[in-house]
Amino acid sequence: MLNKRLAVALTVSGLLAGVTACGAPAQTAPASETPSASATHSASATTAAAAAWGLDPAAGAQRIKAAGLDILTAEGTAEHYHAHLDVLVDGKAVTVPAEIGFSFGADGQPNGISALHTHDTTGVIHIEAPTAGLKYTLGQVLSEWGVLDGKDATGAPHGGTGGWTVYLNGVKQSAPVSDVVLKAHDEVVLSFGSAPSPVPSSYNFPAGL
């Protein structure tokens, strides 16, 4: 049975998402105005780009296994720390989805979790493992997310790791993207195209994380 704490965390994440949406009502064009073709195309392109970075819950279990991780019935307690991930394409932020590292049943409800996961869209990566001393990498996060896996042949930024640069606590890394090891309170910046200026070098973690 899935740990009660996990279920509560998911509920809280959903409530927070709802509050955010209610706090910033969508702006709509006046009834007398008709959006231009260019505006419609731009909005469509933006929606498509966001969808490309989305998370497919149905394949959650498969992606956890592809990352070389186990599907657990509860968050581990032997190892517990957090890192933060920013993903930028030409300096523009890509949302890191909630529920990376979760598996779901046919009813759409969570039925498992990996030691490496997200609860919300802040970019905070949770490492809550049942075994101490193991290493967890950015590559595993990306595998669980289902992006930068080289399976998209269109050449889009989300298709593979070519053209991407990683900064760890503000320092550019020479190691392959997938090999970057996550440590407590690391600020990881994954950048494509124009480099951010300045490069984020730290993250203000909430109290208790």
N, CA, C and O of each residue as an XYZ file, in Angstrom:
836
protein
N       0.857     -1.190      0.000
C       0.000      0.000      0.000
C       0.883      1.225      0.000
O       1.869      1.271      0.735
N       0.557      2.217     -0.801
C       1.410      3.396     -0.923
C       1.419      4.163      0.382
O       0.376      4.372      1.002
N       2.596      4.576      0.789
C       2.781      5.306      2.022
C       1.833      6.503      2.110
O       1.688      7.251      1.143
N       1.182      6.688      3.272
C       0.210      7.767      3.439
C       0.852      9.127      3.221
O       0.226     10.041      2.684
N       2.116      9.255      3.645
C       2.827     10.511      3.479
C       2.952     10.885      2.009
O       2.838     12.056      1.648
N       3.186      9.884      1.160
C       3.293     10.101     -0.279
C       1.976     10.614     -0.834
O       1.955     11.565     -1.616
N       0.888      9.993     -0.437
C      -0.428     10.409     -0.922
C      -0.730     11.836     -0.501
O      -1.258     12.620     -1.290
N      -0.395     12.183      0.752
C      -0.628     13.538      1.248
C       0.200     14.534      0.474
O      -0.285     15.610      0.123
N       1.461     14.185      0.202
C       2.337     15.084     -0.545
C       1.768     15.381     -1.917
O       1.820     16.520     -2.381
N       1.226     14.368     -2.569
C       0.629     14.560     -3.887
C      -0.588     15.464     -3.806
O      -0.797     16.312     -4.673
N      -1.400     15.280     -2.750
C      -2.587     16.110     -2.577
C      -2.208     17.566     -2.381
O      -2.811     18.461     -2.973
N      -1.187     17.800     -1.531
C      -0.723     19.153     -1.277
C      -0.195     19.787     -2.550
O      -0.469     20.956     -2.823
N       0.573     19.013     -3.344
C       1.089     19.532     -4.611
C      -0.049     19.974     -5.515
O       0.030     21.020     -6.159
N      -1.112     19.173     -5.562
C      -2.253     19.517     -6.390
C      -2.941     20.777     -5.913
O      -3.343     21.614     -6.721
N      -3.080     20.921     -4.588
C      -3.706     22.108     -4.030
C      -2.890     23.339     -4.332
O      -3.443     24.384     -4.676
N      -1.563     23.231     -4.208
C      -0.698     24.369     -4.498
C      -0.828     24.784     -5.943
O      -0.856     25.976     -6.250
N      -0.906     23.817     -6.833
C      -1.056     24.130     -8.252
C      -2.358     24.872     -8.485
O      -2.419     25.798     -9.294
N      -3.413     24.457     -7.764
C      -4.691     25.119     -7.911
C      -4.660     26.550     -7.430
O      -5.226     27.439     -8.066
N      -3.985     26.783     -6.285
C      -3.879     28.135     -5.738
C      -3.163     29.045     -6.716
O      -3.580     30.181     -6.941
N      -2.059     28.531     -7.310
C      -1.299     29.318     -8.268
C      -2.168     29.715     -9.451
O      -2.149     30.863     -9.896
N      -2.919     28.763     -9.947
C      -3.756     29.041    -11.109
C      -4.823     30.082    -10.778
O      -5.111     30.959    -11.591
N      -5.418     29.982     -9.562
C      -6.466     30.929     -9.189
C      -5.891     32.312     -8.923
O      -6.560     33.324     -9.136
N      -4.639     32.350     -8.454
C      -4.033     33.626     -8.094
C      -3.666     34.474     -9.288
O      -3.437     35.675     -9.139
N      -3.602     33.884    -10.472
C      -3.218     34.638    -11.669
C      -4.183     34.312    -12.798
O      -3.873     33.503    -13.672
N      -5.367     34.950    -12.780
C      -6.379     34.654    -13.809
C      -5.832     34.881    -15.207
O      -5.066     35.818    -15.436
N      -6.219     34.037    -16.130
C      -5.761     34.179    -17.511
C      -6.374     35.425    -18.127
O      -7.542     35.737    -17.897
N      -5.574     36.130    -18.910
C      -6.060     37.320    -19.594
C      -6.620     36.916    -20.954
O      -5.992     36.152    -21.688
N      -7.781     37.423    -21.282
C      -8.385     37.110    -22.577
C      -8.572     38.380    -23.382
O      -8.729     39.466    -22.825
N      -8.553     38.234    -24.699
C      -8.733     39.395    -25.563
C     -10.172     39.869    -25.503
O     -11.072     39.044    -25.346
N     -10.430     41.183    -25.623
C     -11.800     41.694    -25.654
C     -12.593     41.001    -26.764
O     -12.030     40.576    -27.773
N     -13.904     40.896    -26.560
C     -14.739     40.179    -27.516
C     -14.692     40.794    -28.898
O     -14.907     40.108    -29.897
N     -14.408     42.097    -28.958
C     -14.416     42.774    -30.242
C     -13.134     42.575    -31.028
O     -13.045     42.978    -32.188
N     -12.135     41.952    -30.400
C     -10.859     41.772    -31.063
C     -10.690     40.338    -31.531
O     -11.098     39.405    -30.839
N     -10.099     40.157    -32.686
C      -9.791     38.837    -33.212
C      -8.286     38.676    -33.273
O      -7.619     39.475    -33.932
N      -7.718     37.665    -32.606
C      -6.265     37.492    -32.623
C      -5.743     37.365    -34.042
O      -6.371     36.738    -34.895
N      -4.585     37.966    -34.287
C      -3.986     37.888    -35.618
C      -3.467     36.487    -35.874
O      -3.287     35.695    -34.949
N      -3.231     36.193    -37.141
C      -2.713     34.867    -37.509
C      -1.355     34.629    -36.868
O      -1.057     33.519    -36.428
N      -0.526     35.681    -36.816
C       0.807     35.524    -36.222
C       0.717     35.256    -34.738
O       1.485     34.462    -34.197
N      -0.237     35.926    -34.065
C      -0.411     35.715    -32.628
C      -0.894     34.302    -32.360
O      -0.432     33.648    -31.425
N      -1.829     33.828    -33.185
C      -2.349     32.469    -33.024
C      -1.246     31.443    -33.237
O      -1.136     30.468    -32.494
N      -0.427     31.678    -34.269
C       0.682     30.759    -34.543
C       1.665     30.751    -33.393
O       2.157     29.691    -33.004
N       1.964     31.941    -32.831
C       2.905     32.043    -31.717
C       2.396     31.294    -30.499
O       3.151     30.575    -29.844
N       1.106     31.461    -30.194
C       0.519     30.775    -29.043
C       0.548     29.272    -29.250
O       0.821     28.518    -28.316
N       0.264     28.831    -30.476
C       0.276     27.406    -30.787
C       1.676     26.834    -30.629
O       1.850     25.737    -30.099
N       2.674     27.582    -31.091
C       4.062     27.125    -30.985
C       4.483     27.031    -29.530
O       5.188     26.102    -29.137
N       4.043     28.007    -28.726
C       4.382     28.007    -27.298
C       3.767     26.809    -26.599
O       4.411     26.158    -25.777
N       2.500     26.521    -26.935
C       1.815     25.369    -26.345
C       2.510     24.069    -26.724
O       2.686     23.184    -25.887
N       2.903     23.957    -27.985
C       3.581     22.746    -28.460
C       4.923     22.571    -27.770
O       5.300     21.457    -27.407
N       5.648     23.679    -27.588
C       6.951     23.617    -26.925
C       6.800     23.160    -25.482
O       7.590     22.351    -24.995
N       5.779     23.683    -24.797
C       5.544     23.289    -23.405
C       5.181     21.816    -23.318
O       5.634     21.110    -22.417
N       4.358     21.352    -24.263
C       3.942     19.950    -24.259
C       5.127     19.020    -24.457
O       5.157     17.917    -23.911
N       6.102     19.466    -25.238
C       7.279     18.637    -25.501
C       8.069     18.358    -24.230
O       8.762     17.345    -24.129
N       7.960     19.265    -23.257
C       8.663     19.099    -21.985
C       7.776     18.485    -20.914
O       8.198     18.330    -19.768
N       6.554     18.138    -21.282
C       5.619     17.598    -20.306
C       5.996     16.196    -19.852
O       6.902     15.563    -20.394
N       5.276     15.734    -18.844
C       5.526     14.419    -18.258
C       4.380     13.482    -18.609
O       3.213     13.842    -18.453
N       4.703     12.288    -19.081
C       3.692     11.288    -19.417
C       3.536     10.327    -18.239
O       4.361      9.428    -18.076
N       2.505     10.492    -17.417
C       2.346      9.642    -16.233
C       2.267      8.161    -16.560
O       2.748      7.330    -15.790
N       1.664      7.821    -17.699
C       1.452      6.409    -18.031
C       2.752      5.631    -18.139
O       2.782      4.424    -17.900
N       3.838      6.331    -18.505
C       5.122      5.653    -18.686
C       6.050      5.842    -17.484
O       7.249      5.581    -17.576
N       5.500      6.290    -16.371
C       6.323      6.569    -15.197
C       7.143      5.386    -14.717
O       8.344      5.519    -14.481
N       6.516      4.241    -14.571
C       7.217      3.047    -14.087
C       8.325      2.635    -15.046
O       9.424      2.276    -14.622
N       8.031      2.687    -16.335
C       9.015      2.318    -17.356
C      10.237      3.233    -17.299
O      11.373      2.780    -17.435
N       9.984      4.528    -17.096
C      11.097      5.482    -17.064
C      11.930      5.330    -15.790
O      13.149      5.500    -15.828
N      11.295      5.018    -14.679
C      12.041      4.781    -13.437
C      13.009      3.615    -13.637
O      14.173      3.690    -13.244
N      12.523      2.550    -14.243
C      13.368      1.384    -14.493
C      14.475      1.710    -15.489
O      15.596      1.218    -15.356
N      14.164      2.546    -16.495
C      15.173      2.942    -17.485
C      16.287      3.751    -16.832
O      17.423      3.756    -17.305
N      15.950      4.432    -15.744
C      16.950      5.212    -15.010
C      17.786      4.336    -14.082
O      18.699      4.822    -13.414
N      17.469      3.046    -14.043
C      18.214      2.127    -13.181
C      17.802      2.206    -11.727
O      18.580      1.864    -10.837
N      16.577      2.657    -11.481
C      16.096      2.829    -10.113
C      14.940      1.888     -9.821
O      14.270      1.403    -10.733
N      14.716      1.639     -8.540
C      13.633      0.762     -8.119
C      12.364      1.558     -7.874
O      12.416      2.736     -7.520
N      11.225      0.906     -8.066
C       9.943      1.498     -7.716
C       9.642      1.106     -6.276
O       9.494     -0.075     -5.959
N       9.554      2.101     -5.418
C       9.348      1.873     -3.990
C       7.893      2.122     -3.620
O       7.156      2.765     -4.367
N       7.487      1.613     -2.475
C       6.129      1.858     -1.990
C       6.091      3.013     -1.004
O       5.019      3.416     -0.552
N       7.272      3.551     -0.668
C       7.355      4.693      0.243
C       8.688      5.383      0.040
O       9.638      4.774     -0.453
N       8.767      6.657      0.419
C      10.034      7.376      0.339
C      11.024      6.767      1.328
O      10.657      6.422      2.451
N      12.281      6.638      0.904
C      13.291      6.075      1.776
C      13.728      7.051      2.857
O      13.522      8.258      2.736
N      14.326      6.524      3.901
C      14.756      7.369      5.021
C      16.244      7.232      5.333
O      16.759      7.972      6.171
N      16.940      6.312      4.688
C      18.365      6.117      4.979
C      19.210      7.259      4.421
O      20.265      7.585      4.963
N      18.738      7.858      3.340
C      19.429      8.985      2.699
C      18.369     10.019      2.351
O      17.360      9.692      1.727
N      18.598     11.289      2.759
C      17.584     12.319      2.527
C      18.246     13.672      2.323
O      18.767     14.269      3.264
N      18.220     14.152      1.074
C      18.750     15.473      0.774
C      18.093     15.994     -0.501
O      17.302     15.294     -1.134
N      18.427     17.226     -0.870
C      17.763     17.861     -2.003
C      18.752     18.651     -2.849
O      19.731     19.198     -2.342
N      18.475     18.698     -4.148
C      19.221     19.551     -5.073
C      18.186     20.357     -5.848
O      16.988     20.095     -5.745
N      18.646     21.336     -6.624
C      17.711     22.145     -7.403
C      18.145     22.197     -8.861
O      19.332     22.336     -9.159
N      17.180     22.085     -9.767
C      17.457     22.064    -11.197
C      16.754     23.213    -11.912
O      15.542     23.387    -11.789
N      17.536     23.996    -12.663
C      16.998     24.998    -13.586
C      17.291     24.511    -14.997
O      18.420     24.123    -15.295
N      16.289     24.527    -15.869
C      16.471     24.171    -17.277
C      16.166     25.415    -18.100
O      15.081     25.986    -17.989
N      17.120     25.834    -18.925
C      16.978     27.068    -19.691
C      17.248     26.823    -21.169
O      18.246     26.193    -21.521
N      16.373     27.314    -22.032
C      16.566     27.260    -23.481
C      16.668     28.703    -23.976
O      15.692     29.451    -23.931
N      17.850     29.086    -24.445
C      18.117     30.472    -24.838
C      17.743     31.436    -23.724
O      17.180     32.504    -23.966
N      18.067     31.038    -22.499
C      17.839     31.890    -21.345
C      16.433     31.850    -20.782
O      16.179     32.444    -19.733
N      15.501     31.161    -21.450
C      14.122     31.092    -20.983
C      13.900     29.792    -20.206
O      14.315     28.711    -20.624
N      13.234     29.938    -19.070
C      13.052     28.789    -18.182
C      12.068     27.771    -18.741
O      11.022     28.125    -19.285
N      12.422     26.510    -18.596
C      11.531     25.386    -18.895
C      11.046     24.842    -17.557
O      11.847     24.627    -16.647
N       9.754     24.621    -17.435
C       9.210     24.111    -16.183
C       9.629     22.665    -15.952
O       9.435     21.805    -16.811
N      10.200     22.415    -14.793
C      10.521     21.043    -14.386
C       9.236     20.469    -13.776
O       8.747     20.990    -12.773
N       8.691     19.415    -14.363
C       7.366     18.937    -13.925
C       7.340     18.375    -12.510
O       8.346     17.899    -11.984
N       6.173     18.446    -11.924
C       5.926     17.725    -10.672
C       5.798     16.241    -10.990
O       5.468     15.864    -12.114
N       6.058     15.408     -9.998
C       5.831     13.960    -10.065
C       6.772     13.218    -10.997
O       6.448     12.117    -11.443
N       7.929     13.792    -11.303
C       8.994     13.009    -11.929
C       9.379     11.921    -10.927
O       9.523     12.198     -9.737
N       9.545     10.696    -11.400
C       9.938      9.615    -10.498
C       8.782      8.942     -9.785
O       8.988      8.223     -8.806
N       7.554      9.169    -10.270
C       6.382      8.483     -9.722
C       5.862      7.473    -10.752
O       6.011      7.671    -11.958
N       5.261      6.408    -10.268
C       4.536      5.487    -11.152
C       3.058      5.610    -10.821
O       2.684      5.969     -9.704
N       2.223      5.305    -11.811
C       0.782      5.460    -11.649
C       0.058      4.214    -12.125
O       0.513      3.521    -13.035
N      -1.085      3.939    -11.492
C      -1.903      2.814    -11.887
C      -2.838      3.185    -13.021
O      -2.847      4.325    -13.485
N      -3.625      2.215    -13.464
C      -4.569      2.441    -14.561
C      -5.616      3.489    -14.195
O      -6.215      4.107    -15.075
N      -5.836      3.690    -12.879
C      -6.813      4.673    -12.419
C      -6.223      6.076    -12.339
O      -6.904      7.027    -11.955
N      -4.925      6.195    -12.713
C      -4.287      7.502    -12.683
C      -3.758      7.904    -11.323
O      -3.214      8.997    -11.163
N      -3.915      7.032    -10.343
C      -3.451      7.334     -8.994
C      -2.026      6.821     -8.787
O      -1.668      5.784     -9.344
N      -1.199      7.523     -7.997
C       0.174      7.076     -7.762
C       0.212      5.752     -7.028
O      -0.523      5.541     -6.063
N       1.077      4.858     -7.494
C       1.212      3.563     -6.820
C       2.667      3.203     -6.542
O       2.963      2.079     -6.135
N       3.575      4.151     -6.760
C       4.983      3.905     -6.480
C       5.798      5.166     -6.667
O       5.339      6.139     -7.265
N       7.016      5.135     -6.146
C       7.896      6.295     -6.185
C       9.337      5.813     -6.199
O       9.648      4.770     -5.623
N      10.212      6.554     -6.846
C      11.636      6.193     -6.812
C      12.340      7.032     -5.751
O      11.763      7.968     -5.198
N      13.572      6.687     -5.481
C      14.357      7.450     -4.500
C      14.664      8.856     -5.002
O      15.019      9.732     -4.214
N      14.531      9.075     -6.305
C      14.866     10.344     -6.949
C      13.600     10.888     -7.609
O      13.104     10.292     -8.565
N      13.067     12.015     -7.112
C      11.768     12.452     -7.598
C      11.515     13.947     -7.343
O      12.278     14.608     -6.638
N      10.435     14.458     -7.927
C       9.971     15.816     -7.640
C       8.545     15.739     -7.117
O       7.785     14.834     -7.459
N       8.199     16.718     -6.273
C       6.825     16.794     -5.779
C       6.047     17.933     -6.427
O       4.817     17.903     -6.467
N       6.763     18.940     -6.937
C       6.091     20.113     -7.475
C       6.911     20.671     -8.638
O       7.814     19.998     -9.135
N       6.608     21.881     -9.072
C       7.281     22.460    -10.236
C       8.338     23.495     -9.854
O       8.690     24.347    -10.671
N       8.843     23.431     -8.634
C       9.870     24.387     -8.195
C      11.251     24.047     -8.738
O      12.153     24.885     -8.713
N      11.422     22.817     -9.231
C      12.747     22.375     -9.662
C      13.529     21.693     -8.565
O      14.663     21.270     -8.788
N      12.943     21.575     -7.372
C      13.618     20.891     -6.265
C      13.571     19.382     -6.515
O      12.503     18.795     -6.690
N      14.755     18.778     -6.527
C      14.884     17.329     -6.710
C      15.048     16.680     -5.337
O      15.951     17.034     -4.579
N      14.182     15.742     -5.027
C      14.228     15.048     -3.735
C      14.980     13.736     -3.886
O      14.689     12.944     -4.782
N      15.937     13.511     -3.017
C      16.611     12.217     -2.922
C      16.245     11.647     -1.562
O      16.745     12.103     -0.534
N      15.377     10.656     -1.560
C      14.919     10.014     -0.326
C      15.018      8.511     -0.553
O      14.099      7.872     -1.066
N      16.164      7.970     -0.153
C      16.517      6.610     -0.542
C      16.519      5.641      0.650
O      16.800      6.037      1.781
N      16.205      4.382      0.383
C      16.218      3.380      1.444
C      17.615      2.852      1.758
O      17.815      2.160      2.756
N      18.586      3.185      0.892
C      19.969      2.741      1.080
C      20.888      3.947      1.056
O      20.793      4.778      0.152
N      21.767      4.056      2.023
C      22.685      5.201      2.104
C      23.915      4.969      1.228
O      24.321      3.832      0.988
N      24.499      6.071      0.759
C      25.778      5.998      0.071
C      25.731      5.843     -1.432
O      26.781      5.848     -2.075
N      24.541      5.704     -2.023
C      24.447      5.566     -3.469
C      24.504      6.943     -4.142
O      24.137      7.949     -3.534
N      24.963      6.983     -5.396
C      25.033      8.230     -6.139
C      23.841      8.343     -7.081
O      23.395      7.357     -7.667
N      23.340      9.559     -7.212
C      22.228      9.834     -8.111
C      22.648     10.949     -9.066
O      23.297     11.913     -8.660
N      22.275     10.810    -10.330
C      22.791     11.707    -11.347
C      21.691     12.495    -12.067
O      20.510     12.150    -12.023
N      22.133     13.565    -12.727
C      21.225     14.351    -13.549
C      20.646     13.490    -14.668
O      19.484     13.650    -15.040
N      21.451     12.582    -15.200
C      20.982     11.692    -16.249
C      19.792     10.858    -15.802
O      18.884     10.603    -16.593
N      19.784     10.432    -14.548
C      18.662      9.645    -14.036
C      17.399     10.498    -13.936
O      16.297     10.022    -14.212
N      17.565     11.757    -13.540
C      16.415     12.664    -13.496
C      15.817     12.821    -14.893
O      14.600     12.756    -15.066
N      16.679     13.026    -15.881
C      16.219     13.215    -17.254
C      15.548     11.955    -17.805
O      14.577     12.035    -18.557
N      16.080     10.789    -17.419
C      15.464      9.527    -17.845
C      14.069      9.385    -17.253
O      13.139      8.970    -17.945
N      13.919      9.725    -15.988
C      12.608      9.638    -15.341
C      11.638     10.673    -15.919
O      10.430     10.444    -15.964
N      12.174     11.802    -16.356
C      11.369     12.850    -16.974
C      10.977     12.446    -18.393
O       9.881     12.762    -18.857
N      11.882     11.744    -19.078
C      11.616     11.308    -20.444
C      12.045     12.314    -21.487
O      11.464     12.369    -22.571
N      13.075     13.128    -21.174
C      13.588     14.122    -22.129
C      15.099     13.957    -22.301
O      15.767     13.324    -21.484
N      15.620     14.538    -23.379
C      17.053     14.494    -23.691
C      17.563     13.057    -23.791
O      18.711     12.766    -23.456
N      16.685     12.165    -24.259
C      17.061     10.747    -24.340
C      17.495     10.324    -25.734
O      17.784      9.151    -25.968
N      17.543     11.293    -26.679
C      17.998     10.977    -28.023
C      16.964     10.289    -28.890
O      17.283      9.873    -30.004
N      15.732     10.156    -28.415
C      14.708      9.441    -29.165
C      13.949     10.334    -30.146
O      13.216      9.841    -31.004
N      14.128     11.658    -30.014
C      13.465     12.601    -30.906
C      14.426     12.981    -32.020
O      15.462     13.596    -31.767
N      14.088     12.621    -33.249
C      14.989     12.852    -34.379
C      14.784     14.214    -35.045
O      15.389     14.488    -36.081
N      13.933     15.077    -34.461
C      13.641     16.360    -35.093
C      14.744     17.392    -34.863
O      14.766     18.436    -35.514
N      15.649     17.104    -33.948
C      16.705     18.066    -33.646
C      16.273     19.109    -32.642
O      17.019     20.050    -32.369
N      15.064     18.959    -32.076
C      14.571     19.908    -31.077
C      15.420     19.822    -29.809
O      16.000     18.774    -29.526
N      15.499     20.921    -29.040
C      16.328     20.927    -27.823
C      16.020     19.803    -26.839
O      16.911     19.317    -26.142
N      14.733     19.389    -26.787
C      14.370     18.353    -25.812
C      14.712     16.947    -26.285
O      14.504     15.984    -25.548
N      15.240     16.810    -27.518
C      15.457     15.490    -28.088
C      16.690     14.753    -27.598
O      16.641     13.537    -27.417
N      17.800     15.459    -27.376
C      19.044     14.816    -26.971
C      19.930     15.805    -26.242
O      19.583     16.979    -26.113
N      21.070     15.339    -25.767
C      21.937     16.191    -24.945
C      22.892     17.050    -25.770
O      23.625     17.862    -25.204
N      22.899     16.890    -27.097
C      23.763     17.720    -27.923
C      23.407     19.195    -27.801
O      22.236     19.565    -27.881
N      24.420     20.039    -27.607
C      24.187     21.472    -27.492
C      23.872     21.950    -26.087
O      23.714     23.148    -25.855
N      23.779     21.024    -25.158
C      23.467     21.383    -23.768
C      24.741     21.550    -22.946
O      25.736     20.859    -23.167
N      24.691     22.478    -21.995
C      25.797     22.719    -21.069
C      25.266     22.661    -19.639
O      24.159     23.123    -19.363
N      26.051     22.098    -18.741
C      25.659     22.023    -17.334
C      26.570     22.902    -16.494
O      27.792     22.893    -16.645
N      25.940     23.663    -15.605
C      26.667     24.457    -14.608
C      26.293     23.908    -13.238
O      25.116     23.694    -12.947
N      27.289     23.683    -12.408
C      27.058     23.167    -11.065
C      27.512     24.220    -10.067
O      28.703     24.515     -9.961
N      26.565     24.779     -9.340
C      26.851     25.858     -8.391
C      27.599     26.999     -9.068
O      28.501     27.604     -8.489
N      27.199     27.283    -10.325
C      27.762     28.398    -11.070
C      28.984     28.078    -11.895
O      29.471     28.934    -12.634
N      29.492     26.858    -11.786
C      30.719     26.468    -12.494
C      30.387     25.542    -13.659
O      29.721     24.523    -13.477
N      30.854     25.897    -14.858
C      30.606     25.082    -16.037
C      31.296     23.728    -15.899
O      32.453     23.647    -15.487
N      30.568     22.665    -16.250
C      31.088     21.308    -16.107
C      31.570     20.760    -17.453
O      30.961     21.010    -18.493
N      32.656     20.021    -17.411
C      33.190     19.409    -18.634
C      32.671     17.986    -18.823
O      32.750     17.433    -19.920
N      32.143     17.398    -17.760
C      31.627     16.027    -17.837
C      30.344     15.997    -18.667
O      29.651     17.009    -18.768
N      30.022     14.842    -19.265
C      28.759     14.710    -19.994
C      27.571     15.066    -19.104
O      27.594     14.844    -17.894
N      26.541     15.618    -19.726
C      25.345     16.038    -18.990
C      24.830     14.950    -18.061
O      24.531     15.212    -16.896
N      24.726     13.735    -18.574
C      24.118     12.645    -17.810
C      24.960     12.179    -16.624
O      24.452     11.483    -15.744
N      26.245     12.555    -16.588
C      27.132     12.046    -15.543
C      27.214     12.942    -14.311
O      27.841     12.565    -13.321
N      26.597     14.112    -14.351
C      26.682     15.039    -13.222
C      25.997     14.429    -12.002
O      24.820     14.072    -12.050
N      26.752     14.316    -10.910
C      26.238     13.707     -9.681
C      25.569     14.775     -8.823
O      26.111     15.866     -8.649
N      24.402     14.463     -8.294
C      23.652     15.394     -7.465
C      24.074     15.264     -6.011
O      24.177     14.161     -5.474
N      24.319     16.416     -5.380
C      24.675     16.435     -3.957
C      23.776     17.414     -3.225
O      23.070     18.210     -3.844
N      23.809     17.348     -1.911
C      22.925     18.168     -1.093
C      23.081     19.650     -1.399
O      24.186     20.193     -1.368
N      21.964     20.292     -1.693
C      21.855     21.740     -1.940
C      22.642     22.214     -3.153
O      23.002     23.388     -3.242
N      22.909     21.310     -4.086
C      23.502     21.724     -5.364
C      22.496     22.549     -6.158
O      21.296     22.276     -6.132
N      22.998     23.561     -6.866
C      22.205     24.284     -7.858
C      22.711     23.844     -9.223
O      23.840     24.155     -9.603
N      21.874     23.120     -9.960
C      22.236     22.576    -11.264
C      21.515     23.380    -12.338
O      20.289     23.496    -12.316
N      22.272     23.932    -13.271
C      21.685     24.676    -14.378
C      21.987     23.919    -15.667
O      23.147     23.682    -16.006
N      20.941     23.550    -16.368
C      21.049     22.843    -17.643
C      20.639     23.839    -18.719
O      19.479     24.245    -18.782
N      21.592     24.234    -19.571
C      21.358     25.343    -20.505
C      21.596     24.937    -21.955
O      22.559     24.240    -22.277
N      20.683     25.398    -22.829
C      20.793     25.163    -24.267
C      20.787     26.507    -24.978
O      19.987     27.384    -24.652
N      21.688     26.672    -25.958
C      21.713     27.921    -26.715
C      22.425     29.014    -25.951
O      23.467     28.777    -25.339
N      21.866     30.211    -25.984
C      22.493     31.360    -25.327
C      22.660     31.096    -23.834
O      21.711     30.710    -23.151
N      23.865     31.306    -23.343
C      24.142     31.055    -21.931
C      23.454     32.095    -21.055
O      23.392     33.266    -21.430
N      22.942     31.698    -19.907
C      22.313     32.660    -19.001
C      23.363     33.610    -18.432
O      24.520     33.231    -18.248
N      22.959     34.827    -18.158
C      23.883     35.800    -17.577
C      23.137     36.643    -16.539
O      22.239     37.407    -16.893
N      23.504     36.508    -15.262
C      24.535     35.594    -14.761
C      23.988     34.168    -14.631
O      22.776     33.952    -14.656
N      24.890     33.215    -14.493
C      24.484     31.826    -14.275
C      24.083     31.655    -12.816
O      24.875     31.974    -11.930
N      22.875     31.160    -12.537
C      22.489     30.920    -11.140
C      23.500     30.006    -10.446
O      23.863     28.955    -10.974
N      23.942     30.408     -9.282
C      24.965     29.627     -8.574
C      24.459     29.040     -7.259
O      25.168     28.270     -6.611
N      23.246     29.397     -6.863
C      22.691     28.862     -5.618
C      21.167     28.938     -5.678
O      20.590     29.596     -6.544
N      20.545     28.256     -4.746
C      19.075     28.261     -4.666
C      18.691     28.400     -3.203
O      19.302     27.797     -2.320
N      17.673     29.203     -2.968
C      17.201     29.428     -1.601
C      16.197     28.333     -1.232
O      14.992     28.483     -1.436
N      16.709     27.244     -0.691
C      15.839     26.127     -0.328
C      14.939     26.515      0.846
O      15.380     27.201      1.769
N      13.693     26.080      0.810
C      12.794     26.337      1.941
C      13.326     25.703      3.218
O      14.075     24.727      3.165
N      12.948     26.245      4.347
C      13.366     25.702      5.635
C      12.980     24.227      5.722
O      11.860     23.844      5.385
N      13.911     23.423      6.170
C      13.647     21.991      6.331
C      14.087     21.145      5.167
O      14.096     19.918      5.270
N      14.456     21.765      4.054
C      14.921     20.999      2.895
C      16.431     21.049      2.812
O      17.019     20.463      1.903
